[in-house]
């Protein structure tokens, strides 16, 4: 009996080594974009000299080790990495208040809280207490928030005092490249090509060699052209550390990692208040629970009552991943819905997750290539991810106004206040309030009234 058969019980799950390897590669391809997108977001707040490379290394290590742990502990084909939305919350809401070190401290505290909730089983009770419309609204609101960041990073929209935002200069080469990248990525996703987001980033990065920088364009360079050997700077540039790719030198990665790892400010984290910490736990909880159940259903793992066996172990691994990620220097780690890609390819055991995790580790040798990826190539990925997350809005019952209004307020306040925590707080205040004035207050779980009171304190204390 081979190690893989003994460890993962392949025959029992009606799969084989080849299928699991293909499934693991497929999952990796669909979520590998996080390697460059996550540091692209977090470095808006982390200002160390080599922040991008350090956060990228932390992202890779957190994803790799947590995904491998999930494979061995649960024998499920679920992959994990720093969550989209929570990274934006980290960079644009939490870090500006108390600094990125305090934000990392808050992530670690939320991971510990998540661990306690998971191991005690309280997490399942909370999941049942929160209405489905608010869960869907939070996901959709985060999607809109991420899309806004993508549009801003692409230069498609700009801040404007009279109208808050206005249209950017779409004749600028980087903006035009982002628009082309968005069209390419959208076409790949529409064609249901595996790894469409990652392929979109790669293709857009390649095209960036044919677009001059905005400064070069203003100095007289053509909008599109062949610039090699001309001295004209292009949107995509070859990083000075590309030689380390050839020599497989990991020294630069871990040197940069040292700038962000183990930099946690717990005093600052506690000063952020309950609502910020709750938002970190809340979003991770429902993101993870929804992914576990959705992917588990796709793989046929759910029992007759629609429950996922070993869900507690999966939640604990998720919590451990968040804690480890915070220590390494990245935002909340969560289970990825992209795991369904591997399941669709036949992945049924933890071997799929182990293969995915191993590929993340292998990516450490390719980080110099990732350093050349411009913001114009990652911005379309943010917009596409935002669109996919907005799909949750279809699960909201807009025929029932007592469900529709709180959901709408939750969704709209996230981008308009540039704060996920404020959007969640508005949702928890408005939901019981609308139910009460409609004479349907008894439909609301008492726990939601408690959260509404805490949310009011968040705004007025």
Beta strands, then each sheet from edge to edge (+ up, - down):
strand 1: 80-82
strand 2: 157-160
strand 3: 164-167
strand 4: 333-335
sheet 1: 1+ 4-
sheet 2: 2+ 3-
end
